Amino acid sequence: MNSARLDATFAALADPTRRAILARLALGEASVGELTEPFAMSQPAISKHLKVLELAGLISRGRDAQRRPCRIEAAPLADANAWLEEYRQLWETRFANLDALLEELKAAEKKPVRRKSRPS
């Protein structure tokens, strides 16, 4: 997994507008005009967000006569997911170990404590 590509992916995903654009593109390709509609920002501002997404490899732009549809690209998201998955597995293992320790402590609390009897 390329570190620079992963950095670009996470940097692009850090912005809520770009995440919203990706969510829209997950439904199917769209033109810049169609992507601009739900946002209270100009088309040049959306184009800047699209450029960041394109440089990160998260989207690609096609050519269909005058229309340049944008489409989502899955590979960088799959790479980011694979990176995150390693940490998810690590934390699941640690939580499982913590659960086991807590169960041991609960079981130890329930056992009656035997005191030594004192000679009279």
Phi, psi and omega in degrees: 000126183285122182296319180295322179292320178296318177300315180295321179297309182293325177296319179293322181285349182291340183263129181296329178294317180293323176296321178295322177297316178297321178298320178294316182290339176296338178277343181147165183294156182208154177277167178301318179300316179294325180286334181285327187313310186283355185253148176269058177212164185284163177297320176299325178293317177297321179299324177295318177296319179297323179297317178298315179297322180291317179296329177281353180081010183280338175224162171227158179241131178261187176223121180226087186058242180277344184272138175240083183292143176261145177221150181284146176244124189280333189303311180297325177292323177295320177296316179296319179297319179297319179296314179295325181299323177301317181286327176298316179296319178301311182291325177297319177297316180295319178294323177297318177296319178295318177300316180297318179296318178297320177297320177298316180295320177297317180296321180292326178293326183283337180290134178292143180274124178268124177260146176287137178279143180269141177292140181277000000 
